[in-house]
């Protein structure tokens, strides 16, 4: 989110930023819902009984991560409906931003665990750590560390 646009009032800026936030969360919701729906079907698959204890833990961590990410990503839209015309739009914006960040963290956990589960099931051995770790580190870098680095550096420039 940027500062106010030229000629934009505070209310217009908050309206624009809330709209941008909700649109961004809609994109994230779609992806996490697909992952969550897939994970909900896994225990009912014929081969799930062969998954070992480690695989079951990876599955459960992925399922919980996807569920919590879904809750975080859907909450701003639900709260927007409940708080419609309450005058709390700026509060919703700040809350929604925090929930979007939390949802991204839970989604990273879910994706990391899901990839590790598949790698552990398909490849076996310790190599699943490499593949799950690659996803986890990629998400950490691209979603959190890199943007925070840019933010930190931009403050040094000003």
C-alpha positions in Angstrom: 0.0 0.0 0.0 1.2 3.4 -0.9 0.6 6.8 0.5 -2.2 9.0 -0.7 -2.5 9.6 -4.4 -2.5 13.2 -5.7 -5.8 14.9 -4.8 -7.0 11.9 -2.7 -8.7 12.5 0.6 -8.0 10.3 3.7 -11.3 8.6 3.2 -10.6 7.9 -0.4 -7.2 6.5 0.4 -8.7 4.2 3.1 -11.4 3.1 0.7 -8.8 2.4 -2.1 -6.5 0.5 0.2 -9.2 -1.6 1.7 -10.4 -2.5 -1.8 -6.8 -3.4 -2.8 -6.4 -5.5 0.3 -9.7 -7.4 -0.2 -8.8 -8.1 -3.9 -5.4 -9.4 -3.0 -6.8 -11.7 -0.3 -9.3 -13.0 -2.8 -6.4 -14.3 -4.9 -4.8 -15.9 -1.9 -8.1 -17.5 -0.8 -8.5 -19.3 -4.1 -5.1 -20.9 -3.8 -5.3 -21.9 -0.2 -8.9 -23.2 -0.7 -7.7 -25.6 -3.4 -4.9 -26.9 -1.2 -7.3 -27.2 1.8 -9.9 -29.1 -0.2 -7.3 -31.5 -1.6 -5.9 -32.1 1.9 -9.4 -32.8 3.2 -9.7 -35.7 0.8 -6.3 -37.3 1.5 -7.2 -39.4 4.5 -10.0 -41.0 2.5 -7.6 -42.1 -0.3 -6.9 -45.8 -0.5 -3.2 -45.5 0.0 -3.3 -43.2 3.1 -3.2 -46.2 5.5 0.4 -46.9 4.2 1.6 -43.4 5.3 3.9 -43.6 8.3 3.8 -41.6 11.5 6.1 -38.9 10.1 3.9 -38.6 7.0 0.7 -38.4 9.1 2.3 -35.5 11.2 3.3 -33.7 8.0 -0.2 -34.2 6.7 -1.8 -32.8 9.9 0.6 -29.8 9.9 -0.3 -29.1 6.3 -4.0 -29.4 7.0 -3.9 -27.1 10.0 -1.8 -24.6 8.2 -4.2 -24.5 5.3 -7.2 -24.3 7.6 -5.6 -21.4 9.6 -4.6 -19.6 6.4 -8.2 -19.9 5.1 -9.5 -18.4 8.3 -7.0 -15.5 8.2 -7.7 -14.8 4.5 -11.5 -15.0 4.8 -11.8 -13.0 8.0 -11.4 -9.5 6.5 -14.2 -10.1 4.0 -16.5 -11.5 6.8 -15.6 -8.6 9.1 -16.2 -6.2 6.3 -19.8 -7.6 5.9 -20.4 -7.4 9.7 -18.9 -3.9 10.2 -20.4 -2.4 7.0 -21.1 1.3 7.5 -19.8 1.2 11.0 -17.1 3.8 10.5 -14.4 1.3 11.3 -13.1 0.9 7.8 -9.5 2.0 8.7 -9.5 -0.4 11.6 -10.6 -3.2 9.2 -7.8 -2.2 6.9 -5.1 -2.6 9.6 -6.6 -5.8 11.0 -7.0 -7.2 7.5 -3.4 -6.4 6.7 -2.2 -8.3 9.8 -4.4 -11.2 9.0 -3.1 -11.3 5.4 0.5 -11.6 6.8 -0.5 -14.3 9.3 -2.4 -16.1 6.5 0.7 -16.0 4.3 2.7 -17.5 7.1 0.2 -20.3 7.7 0.1 -20.9 3.9 3.9 -21.2 3.8 3.7 -23.8 6.6 0.9 -25.7 4.8 2.8 -25.7 1.5 6.1 -26.7 3.1 4.5 -29.6 5.0 2.5 -30.7 1.9 5.5 -30.8 -0.3 7.5 -32.6 2.4 4.7 -35.2 2.8 4.7 -35.9 -0.9 8.5 -36.1 -1.1 8.6 -38.3 1.9 6.0 -40.6 0.5 7.3 -40.7 -3.1 11.1 -40.6 -2.5 11.4 -41.8 1.1 14.5 -41.2 3.2 15.7 -37.9 4.5 15.6 -36.0 1.2 12.0 -34.8 1.9 13.7 -32.3 4.2 15.4 -30.7 1.2 12.3 -30.3 -0.9 10.1 -29.1 2.0 12.9 -26.8 3.1 13.2 -25.4 -0.5 9.5 -24.4 -0.4 9.7 -23.0 3.1 12.9 -21.0 2.4 11.5 -19.7 -0.9 8.3 -18.5 0.8 10.2 -17.0 3.7 12.5 -15.1 1.3 10.0 -14.0 -1.3 7.0 -13.3 1.0 8.7 -11.8 4.1 12.4 -11.3 4.1 12.8 -9.6 0.7 9.9 -7.2 1.1 11.1 -6.3 4.6 14.6 -5.7 3.3 13.2 -3.4 0.6 11.2 -1.6 3.3 14.2 -1.2 5.5 16.4 0.0 2.7 13.8 2.5 1.5 13.7 4.1 4.9 17.5 4.5 4.8 17.2 6.4 1.5 14.7 9.0 2.7 
